[in-house]
């Protein structure tokens, strides 16, 4: 039997990278998947890749009305939700002295505020015994150059998870954090690093990882599947580092 047979899952930021890999795996394992993303063309392409009757909802997780619409669509289409993966995120690398208020707000609005109110909105339609997965980052616990604002926006997620794991215990809803190290996704091209400096940057990152390489989105998706399904049924309130050992280095 497929591990998510008969389940309903929402993956925010499911149109690329880790989110897309998770959506594809969840669907292959039997889930009815709703994925969200900001760009309609990219979202439509992702839905086609996921297949299995997946549905795409365009919107920005920084917009609270978007979360209300996602919850409404879940209720109308399926009546309940089993898995919610809050995965959408943005990053701008900048030393603290050069961070603009706009850059600060953009990262906290998506990475922190968007996660909190996304979960708040979806809880009324989540079934008891469901699973919430929050995608954080190694940067939340390991100091990396130029990551101060991004790290702060992600560090809050672990605090959310610990509180929610206890707040939701009467409903047996598990809340866990998936904390990736460097992963080979399209977001690497959006870090603001000049093209000429990218090879050196990527090599520096790889040298910091005991596994000797960057992660693949599919590896993070398999970890998310563990947290989503019955294999992880006794795992609650943890931060799972999937980083090739980089947190130890």
N, C-alpha and C positions, 0 to 999 in steps of 0.2 A: 504493500500500500504506500502511496506517496505521502510524504511527511507533512504536507499541508493540505491534504485532500479535504475539500469542503470548507476551507477557511477563506476569509475575506481579509485582504491586506491593503493598506495604504502605504506608499513610499513617497515621501516628499523629496523633491529634487531627483526624481526617478528617471529623468531624461538623459543622464550621462553618468559616467564614472561609476563609483561604488553603488549609487542608487539604481542605476540601470542594471548593473550586474545582479543586484539583489532582487530587483523586480523580475528579471528573467528567470532566476533560480526559483523564486517563490512560485511563479506561474508554472514552471516545469514540474514543481513538486505538488501541483494541484490547487493552488490558491487562485481565487478571483482577485486580480490586482488592479488597483486604481493608482496611477502615478501622476505626480504633479510636476510642473515645470513652468518657467516664465515665457519661453519662446515657443510659439505654436508650431513652427516648422520642425524644430528639433524634437518637440514633444510627440508630434505625429510620427516621426521616424522611429522614436523609441517605442511607441505603442506597437508599431508594426514589427519591431524586433522582438518584443516580449511575446506577442501573440496570445493564444489561449483565451481570447475574449477580453484582454486587458482594455482598460479605459483610461484616457488621458484627460486631466483637468488643468487648464491653463490658469496660472495665477502666481502671485508673489507671496511667500510666507510672511513677509513684513506687513502685509495687508490683512488685518484681522477679519475683514469680510470674506476673504478667500477661505479661511479656516471654517467659518460658519457655512459656507457653500459646500465645502468638502463633506462636512458632517451631514448636511442635508441630503446630498447626493448618496452618501453611504446608506442613510436611513431609507431613502426612497428605493434604491436599487436592491439592497440586500437585507435591510432590517437590523443589521448589527455588524460590528467589526471585531476581528480576532487579533490582528497584528497591525500596529502603527509604528512605522519606522520614520522618525524625524531626522531626515538625512540632509536636507537642503542646507547649503552653507556657502559663504563667500570669504575671501581672504585678500588682503592687501599687505604686502611686506613693506615695512617702513620703520626706521628707528624712531623711538618715541618723540624725539625733538622735532620731527618733521611731519607727524601725524596731524591731519586736518580734522576739524569737527565732523565734516561730511564723511570722511573715511571711518572715523570712530563710529558714528551713528549707523552707517551702512552695515558694518560688521555685527554690531550688537542688535540691530533691528532684525536681521536674518538669523544669526547664529544663536541668539539668546532669547530675545523677545518672541521671535517666530516659533521657537521650540516650546516655550512656556504656554503661549496662548493656543498653539496648535493642539497640544495635549489637553488643555482646559476645554477646548471646543469639542474634541472628539470623545472625551470620556463618557458623556451621556449615551453614546451609541456603541460603546465598547461592551462586549459581553464579559461577564464575570469569568475569571480564569484566562483572560487575554494577555497579550504580551506587548509591551512598549519598548522600543529600542531607540536610543538617542545616539546619533553619531557625533562623537567628540573629536579629539585629536591628541596625539602624543604631545603636542605643544602645550597642552593644558597642564602637564606635569613635568615637562623637561624644557629648560630654557634654550630657545633657539633664536639666533640673531634675527632681528627685525620682526619678531612675532608677538610683541608685547600685547597689542590690542586684540589680535586674533586669539592669543592664548587666554586672555581675560574673558573674552566672549564665550570660549569653549569651557573654561574652568567651571563656570556656573552650572553647566549641564550636569556634572557629577553631583553637585549639591541638590539639584532638582530631583535626580534619580533616587538619591538616598531618602529624601523626604517623601517622595511619591510612593516608594516601595512600602513605607510604613502607613502613609495615609490611605493607601488602597488595599491594605491587607485583608480587610473584611470582604473585599470583592475578589481576592486572590489574583489580582492583576499584577504581573511581574514587570518590573521596570529595570532595565539594564543599560549600560553605556558601552558602546563599541568605539574603541579608541585606536584609530589607524596610525601607523607610522607613514613615512613617505610612500605614496602609491602612484603608479604610473597611469595617470589619467589626464584628461584634457585641461584640468585646472592648472597644471604646471605651466601651461602657456599663458596663464592669466595672472601670474604672480608679480608682474611688473619688472621682471629681470630682463635686461637687454639681451637680445638674441646671441650676441657674441660672448656673453658671460654665462649662458645657460649650461654648456657642457661642463664647465668647471664647477658650477653650482651643483649639478646633478652628481658629479663624481664625488664632491665633498659629502653630499648626503649619503651616497652609497658607502663611502668609507666609514661612516658612523654606524652602519648597520651590521651587527655581527653576522647576519645571514649573507652579507656580501652583495646584496641586490635590493632594489625597491620591490614593494609588494605589487601584486596584480589585483585589479578590482574583484576578480572571481574568488580570490582568497578571502577577501573581506566579506563577500556575499555568503560564502560557506559558514563563516563565523556568525553572520546575522541569522542564517537559517537555523543554526544551533540554538541561538537565543530565542528565536521565534517559535520553535516547535517543541514537541514533547521531549526531545533529547536534552533540552535545557530546562526541563520542568521544575527542577529544584534549585535553579540559579536565579537569584533575585538581589537587586541592589548592588551589583558588582560593576566594576569598570574593566572590561576585557581588552587588554592591549594586544593588538595584532600588528606587530611592528618589527618582526624579525629580530627581536632582542634589543632594539635601539634604546629602549627605556633603561637598559642596564649599562649602556656604554657611557 
